[in-house]
Structure formats: C-alpha cells, structure tokens
Amino acid sequence: MEKQNYLSAFGRPTLLQIRYMEELDGLSKKYGVVSEVARRCQVNHAAVSRFLKKCREEGYLDSEYNLTKMGTLWLNKYVAIREGLFTCFLQMHLTEAEAWENVRMMIESMDLYALNLLLQRLNRTGQGPAAEPLEYRQDLNPSASLEHGNFSIDFRVFRFECKAGKRRSLSMADQGFEKPGLLHSGVRSTYLELTLREIRAHSRLTGILLSGHLSSLKYMLGQQLVRAEIRNGKVRIPFEAVQFHMREESRFCGTIPITVTCSVGRVHMPESKALLIFWA
C-alpha cells in the first residue's frame, strides 16, 4: 500500500489524543462530548476541543462528532500499532512501564506509514511467540526431559480470537498475573504456578481508574473444563493441560486455552476465553 493511503497528512498524534478518539467512539450520546472526553481522560476542555476541531477540519469526524470512514480507519490503525508494539516490547522482556514509554516515543515521532512498515517487519521476523505460526506437535513433551526443580518462565495471556495473519493482542487478564511465572518439575507432578496481582483499568463509562482481581480460571484437561484452585494468591495449571508447538530453530512454546473471570471495581466481568502462551 502506498504511503499516501496511510493518512500521514494528519500528523503524528500523542497516545492521549488516540485515547480521545477511542473515548469519543465509545460514547452513545454526542451531546457534550468534548467535556465528557476531557473528564474521562482527566485533561482540560481546551486540549480536547482543539484536537477534535482539527479532526473535523481534516475529515476524521463529521459535524456531530461521529467518526467518518477515514477517521475509523485512522483510529483502528493506530490502536493496532499501539497494541502490536506494546506486545513486541513485552516479549523483548521490557517492563510494562518501559514498553509504554517506547510505544509513546515511537508513535509520537514516526508517521503512520513508517509505523505500519515497522510492525509488519516485526511480524515477519517473529518477535515473540504470538507472531510465529504455531505447529502443534502431539509427540513433543519437554516435561520428559526436564530436570527436577523450579524454573522461571516467560508468558503472556492473549485474546483467544485472532484473525488470520494478524498478531494476537493482549487480554486484560494478562494484567492479572505477576511476571515471570514458575515452572515446577517434580517426581510426582509438573505444573505452572502463576501469582495473581491487582488489575487496574479505566471504566469506559466514567473514565475512573478501577482496581480488581482475577476471580476464577478454568483450563481444558482432555475434554473436561477444570476450575483451577486459587490458593494464597497463586494458581497452578498441570503440564498435562499444555499443548506444545515447535518454533523456529528447534525452540518450543506451550499454549493453554483458559477461561477467566475478573472483578474490577464493583463490576464482575463475564467469563472470557484467552490463550496463555509460554515459551523457551
């Protein structure tokens, strides 16, 4: 796709301005939108007003503050790039704070065309397991050759649904676990042990920062959905629930389809499917 198709004439937004558009797009009522977006993003009215006025002048919003086709394309591309870069940086073992800072610097200093090319290159080179095609190997069982002991493992929790050819995006449940995880290999059993932590998220209705926790986790064991016991803030998943996949250069990764529920603020979120991926 040629550069002019990437809306580069609009300039380089900040992460906060991208959020303005996300919040605007999620509003059902368009009356008083500038004030509402400013309140949710905890910024002054003038900053939002100037940006949305520019969006209307450039054709990204109509006169009633609805996203146009071009505005929707612009927002979707930036959200995909933001999430894709964030996932890449996490898989490079940056902390979440370091990952967000790098995402911010790149989005605010590079045009959309260059960002898209960069993310495509990262997808092709396979930065992290979510970018690589996974070849399921029924005969692959690394637990048979593991030494006994406890080992740190890198893992992420991704949204279960993923369109063909697209990078998986992180599930909100990923925030609910401390990193890294623990792999225990013993005489009697081998399992993953994950430590729970607080989940923090902004309410889409009020914009208020809420905190909560993962309240349940289920995994498939054979044909049966098993509810994992949460004890002392930790959850264990037996190695028998893992599906192993070959990656490049004879490396492997393990995947575990899970079903989770989260409680954030006073809201108990419905069950959602996710894919836990760990790699070596």
C-alpha positions as CSV (number, residue, x, y, z in Angstrom):
1,M,0.0,0.0,0.0
2,E,1.3,3.4,-0.9
3,K,2.3,6.0,1.7
4,Q,-0.5,8.5,0.8
5,N,-3.1,5.9,1.8
6,Y,-1.9,6.0,5.4
7,L,-3.4,9.4,6.3
8,S,0.0,10.9,7.0
9,A,-1.1,14.4,6.3
10,F,-3.0,14.4,9.6
11,G,0.3,14.5,11.5
12,R,1.5,12.5,14.5
13,P,-0.9,12.2,17.4
14,T,0.1,11.6,21.0
15,L,-1.1,8.5,22.9
16,L,-3.5,10.7,24.8
17,Q,-5.0,12.1,21.5
18,I,-5.6,8.5,20.3
19,R,-7.4,7.9,23.6
20,Y,-9.6,11.0,22.9
21,M,-10.8,9.3,19.7
22,E,-11.3,5.9,21.5
23,E,-13.4,7.5,24.2
24,L,-15.3,9.6,21.6
25,D,-16.0,6.5,19.6
26,G,-17.4,4.7,22.6
27,L,-19.9,7.4,23.5
28,S,-23.5,6.6,22.7
29,K,-24.7,10.2,23.1
30,K,-22.8,13.0,21.3
31,Y,-24.2,15.9,23.4
32,G,-21.4,17.5,25.5
33,V,-18.8,15.1,24.0
34,V,-15.9,17.5,24.4
35,S,-16.5,17.9,28.2
36,E,-17.1,14.1,28.6
37,V,-13.9,13.1,26.8
38,A,-11.9,15.7,28.8
39,R,-13.3,14.3,32.0
40,R,-12.6,10.7,31.2
41,C,-9.1,11.5,30.1
42,Q,-8.5,13.9,33.0
43,V,-7.3,16.8,30.8
44,N,-8.6,20.3,30.3
45,H,-11.5,21.0,28.0
46,A,-9.4,23.2,25.6
47,A,-6.9,20.5,24.7
48,V,-9.7,18.1,23.7
49,S,-11.6,20.8,21.9
50,R,-8.6,21.9,19.8
51,F,-7.8,18.3,18.8
52,L,-11.4,17.4,17.9
53,K,-11.8,20.6,15.9
54,K,-8.7,19.6,13.9
55,C,-10.2,16.1,13.3
56,R,-13.4,17.7,11.9
57,E,-11.4,20.0,9.6
58,E,-9.4,17.1,8.3
59,G,-12.5,14.9,7.7
60,Y,-12.0,12.4,10.5
61,L,-15.1,13.5,12.3
62,D,-18.4,14.7,10.9
63,S,-20.2,17.8,12.3
64,E,-21.9,15.7,15.0
65,Y,-18.6,14.2,16.2
66,N,-19.1,10.8,14.7
67,L,-16.1,9.1,13.2
68,T,-16.1,9.1,9.4
69,K,-14.8,6.1,7.4
70,M,-11.4,7.8,7.2
71,G,-11.5,8.5,11.0
72,T,-12.3,4.9,11.8
73,L,-9.5,3.7,9.6
74,W,-7.1,6.1,11.2
75,L,-8.1,5.1,14.7
76,N,-8.1,1.3,14.0
77,K,-4.6,1.5,12.5
78,Y,-3.2,3.4,15.5
79,V,-4.8,1.1,18.0
80,A,-3.5,-1.9,16.2
81,I,0.0,-0.4,16.0
82,R,-0.1,0.6,19.7
83,E,-1.1,-2.8,20.9
84,G,1.3,-4.6,18.5
85,L,4.3,-2.6,19.5
86,F,3.4,-2.9,23.2
87,T,3.2,-6.7,22.9
88,C,6.6,-6.8,21.0
89,F,8.3,-4.8,23.7
90,L,6.9,-7.1,26.4
91,Q,8.2,-10.1,24.6
92,M,11.6,-8.4,24.5
93,H,11.4,-8.5,28.3
94,L,10.9,-4.8,28.9
95,T,8.8,-3.9,31.9
96,E,5.3,-2.6,31.2
97,A,6.4,1.0,32.0
98,E,9.4,0.7,29.7
99,A,7.2,-0.8,26.9
100,W,4.7,2.0,27.1
101,E,7.4,4.7,27.1
102,N,8.9,3.2,24.0
103,V,5.5,2.9,22.3
104,R,4.8,6.6,23.2
105,M,8.1,7.8,21.7
106,M,7.7,5.8,18.5
107,I,4.1,6.8,17.9
108,E,4.8,10.5,18.6
109,S,8.0,10.6,16.5
110,M,7.1,8.4,13.4
111,D,4.4,8.8,10.8
112,L,1.7,6.2,10.4
113,Y,3.2,4.8,7.2
114,A,6.6,4.1,8.9
115,L,5.0,2.6,12.0
116,N,3.0,0.2,9.9
117,L,6.0,-0.9,8.0
118,L,7.9,-1.4,11.2
119,L,5.2,-3.5,12.7
120,Q,4.9,-5.6,9.5
121,R,8.7,-6.2,9.7
122,L,8.4,-7.3,13.4
123,N,5.6,-9.7,12.5
124,R,7.7,-11.2,9.7
125,T,10.8,-11.6,11.8
126,G,8.7,-13.3,14.6
127,Q,9.4,-11.2,17.7
128,G,7.9,-13.4,20.3
129,P,5.6,-16.5,20.1
130,A,2.4,-14.6,19.2
131,A,3.9,-13.6,15.9
132,E,5.0,-17.0,14.8
133,P,2.9,-19.8,13.2
134,L,2.5,-22.5,15.8
135,E,2.9,-26.1,14.7
136,Y,1.2,-28.3,17.1
137,R,3.3,-31.4,18.0
138,Q,1.4,-34.2,19.7
139,D,4.7,-36.1,20.2
140,L,6.5,-33.1,21.8
141,N,6.7,-33.3,25.5
142,P,9.5,-31.3,27.1
143,S,8.5,-32.3,30.6
144,A,10.0,-35.8,30.0
145,S,13.5,-34.3,29.7
146,L,13.2,-31.5,32.4
147,E,15.4,-31.7,35.4
148,H,13.6,-31.6,38.7
149,G,13.4,-28.2,40.3
150,N,11.7,-24.8,39.9
151,F,12.3,-22.6,36.8
152,S,11.2,-19.1,35.8
153,I,9.2,-18.9,32.6
154,D,8.2,-16.0,30.3
155,F,4.5,-16.0,29.5
156,R,1.7,-13.8,28.3
157,V,-2.1,-14.0,28.1
158,F,-3.6,-13.1,24.8
159,R,-7.1,-12.7,23.5
160,F,-8.4,-16.0,22.2
161,E,-9.8,-14.7,18.9
162,C,-7.2,-13.8,16.3
163,K,-7.8,-13.0,12.6
164,A,-5.7,-14.9,10.1
165,G,-2.4,-13.2,9.5
166,K,-2.8,-10.8,12.4
167,R,-0.8,-10.5,15.6
168,R,-2.7,-11.5,18.7
169,S,-3.4,-8.7,21.1
170,L,-3.1,-9.0,24.9
171,S,-6.0,-9.9,27.0
172,M,-6.9,-7.7,30.0
173,A,-6.3,-10.9,32.0
174,D,-2.6,-10.6,31.3
175,Q,-2.5,-7.7,33.8
176,G,-3.8,-10.2,36.5
177,F,-0.5,-12.1,36.8
178,E,3.0,-11.4,38.1
179,K,5.8,-12.0,35.6
180,P,7.6,-14.3,35.2
181,G,5.8,-17.5,36.1
182,L,7.2,-20.6,37.8
183,L,7.6,-24.0,36.2
184,H,7.8,-26.8,38.8
185,S,9.2,-30.1,37.7
186,G,9.0,-32.8,40.3
187,V,8.8,-36.6,40.7
188,R,5.0,-36.6,41.3
189,S,3.9,-33.7,39.2
190,T,4.9,-30.9,36.8
191,Y,2.9,-27.7,36.7
192,L,2.9,-24.0,36.0
193,E,2.4,-21.8,39.1
194,L,1.2,-18.2,38.4
195,T,1.0,-15.5,41.0
196,L,-2.0,-13.2,40.9
197,R,-1.8,-9.4,41.1
198,E,-4.1,-6.4,41.0
199,I,-5.7,-5.5,37.8
200,R,-6.1,-1.7,37.0
201,A,-8.3,-0.4,34.3
202,H,-10.2,2.7,33.3
203,S,-14.0,2.5,33.3
204,R,-15.3,3.1,29.8
205,L,-18.5,4.7,31.4
206,T,-16.9,7.1,33.8
207,G,-13.2,7.1,33.0
208,I,-12.4,6.4,36.6
209,L,-9.3,4.2,37.3
210,L,-10.6,1.0,38.9
211,S,-8.8,-1.9,40.5
212,G,-9.7,-5.5,40.8
213,H,-8.5,-9.1,40.5
214,L,-8.9,-12.3,38.6
215,S,-11.6,-14.2,40.4
216,S,-11.6,-17.6,38.5
217,L,-9.6,-19.5,35.9
218,K,-10.5,-22.7,34.1
219,Y,-8.4,-24.8,31.7
220,M,-9.1,-27.7,29.4
221,L,-7.8,-31.1,30.6
222,G,-8.6,-33.6,27.9
223,Q,-12.2,-33.0,27.1
224,Q,-13.0,-31.6,30.5
225,L,-13.1,-27.9,31.6
226,V,-11.4,-27.8,35.1
227,R,-11.6,-24.9,37.5
228,A,-8.2,-24.2,39.0
229,E,-7.9,-23.7,42.7
230,I,-6.7,-20.2,43.8
231,R,-4.7,-20.6,47.0
232,N,-2.7,-17.9,48.7
233,G,-2.9,-15.7,45.6
234,K,-1.5,-18.4,43.4
235,V,-2.9,-20.7,40.7
236,R,-1.5,-24.0,39.4
237,I,-2.0,-25.5,36.0
238,P,-0.8,-29.1,35.4
239,F,1.5,-29.7,32.5
240,E,-1.0,-32.2,31.1
241,A,-3.1,-29.2,30.0
242,V,-0.4,-27.8,27.8
243,Q,-0.3,-28.1,24.0
244,F,3.3,-27.9,22.7
245,H,4.3,-26.2,19.5
246,M,7.5,-26.1,17.5
247,R,9.0,-22.7,16.8
248,E,12.0,-21.8,14.7
249,E,15.5,-23.2,15.5
250,S,14.0,-26.2,17.4
251,R,12.6,-24.0,20.1
252,F,9.1,-24.7,21.6
253,C,6.3,-22.9,23.2
254,G,3.3,-24.1,25.2
255,T,-0.3,-22.9,24.9
256,I,-3.1,-23.3,27.3
257,P,-6.7,-22.2,26.4
258,I,-8.2,-20.7,29.5
259,T,-11.4,-19.2,30.6
260,V,-11.2,-16.4,33.1
261,T,-13.5,-14.0,35.1
262,C,-12.3,-10.7,36.5
263,S,-13.8,-8.4,39.1
264,V,-12.9,-4.8,38.6
265,G,-14.4,-2.2,40.9
266,R,-18.0,-3.3,41.6
267,V,-18.3,-5.0,38.3
268,H,-18.0,-8.7,37.9
269,M,-16.9,-9.3,34.3
270,P,-18.4,-12.2,32.4
271,E,-16.3,-15.3,31.5
272,S,-14.0,-14.7,28.6
273,K,-11.7,-17.0,26.7
274,A,-8.0,-16.3,26.5
275,L,-4.8,-18.1,25.4
276,L,-1.9,-18.4,27.8
277,I,1.4,-18.8,25.9
278,F,4.8,-19.5,27.5
279,W,8.0,-20.1,25.6
280,A,11.5,-21.4,25.8
